[in-house]
Amino acid sequence: MNSNTALTETVFYILLTLTKPLHGYGIMQEISALTNGRLNLGAGTLYGALKNLQKKGWISEVDSPPDARDKRAYVITDEGRAALTDEIDRLAELIDNAHTVLKGAEK
């Protein structure tokens, strides 16, 4: 991943939830739970993002869990995990810089 490219919040959370195999509805539920209901993806947004992430090689389709009955399940790939890790590092730098500047402004 290009370390200068920020992920959208939607992509960030999709990759984060796909550290375990999930189908679309499961992804939407996990994201809503992680964000305390702040981020609720519509089906069109989710499936468009999943298609793009598959094209990038950041997620792949896997066998559905037995309880999923004919639903497509997805999981993060090594490339997707690298992109997610790069984004987490970028966000941590933003937070560290913000704390440094704000602490300096308090003096």
N, C-alpha and C positions, 0 to 999 in steps of 0.2 A: 504494500500500500504506500502511496505517496504520503509522507508524514505531514505535508502541508494541507491535506484535504480533510476537512471536517466531515464527520458523518452527520446525517440528519438525525433528529431524535428518534424518528420512526425506525430507521435502519439500525441505530444503536440498540434499541430495545428488542428488535427482532433478533439480531445476532445474540444478544445477551440471553434471551429466552431459549434459543436453540442450542444451548449447551447440552440439552437432552432432546430426543426426538419428540416433536409435537406436530399436530395437524393445525390447520388455520384457526379454527375456533379456539383451540387450546392456547395458541399464541396470543390471540386477542384477550383471552381471560388472564393469562399470565401478565401481560403488559398492563392491563387495567389494575390488577392486584399490586404489582410493583410500584405503580404510580398513584396508588390510593384513588383510582378512578379519574385522575386528571387527564390521562391519555387513553382515549377509546378509539381504536382504529375501525374504520368502516371496511367492509369486505373488499371494495374496489381498491382502496389504498393498500390494504394488506397484500392482496394477490398480485397487484402491480409491482409492489416492492419485492415480493418473493420471486417473481419472474426475473426481475433485474438482478437480484442477488444470485440466482442460479446462473444467469449469463456470465456474471463476474467470477463465478466459481467459489463464492463465499458460503453458499449453502448447497446441500444436495438433498435429493429426495431419497427417502429410505423406506423400508418396509413399515407399514403402519402397525401400531400396537394392536393386539388382538381385540381390544374393546372399541377400536376406531371404525370398524366396518366400512371398508372401501374409501376411506378418506386418505388423502395424500399427507404423508408426514415428512418433515424436513429436519435437518440437523446441520449445525455449523461445520464447515471444513477447516482444515489447517490454515488456508489462506484467509478465511473469514475470521478465525480466531486471531490471526496476526493483525488484521485490520482493526478488530475490536480492541486488542491490547494497545495498539498504536493510539487509538482514540482515547482510551483510558489514561494513557501517559500524557497525551495532549491536554486533556481536561484537568488532570492533576497539576500540570504546569500552570494552567490558567488560575486555578484556585490558589496555588502557592504564591503566584505573582500578586493576586488580588489581596491576599492577607499581608504580604510584605508592604505593598503600597499603602493599604489602609492603616497598618500599624505605624508607618512613618508619618501619615497625615494626622495621627492623634497627638503627636508631640507638640 
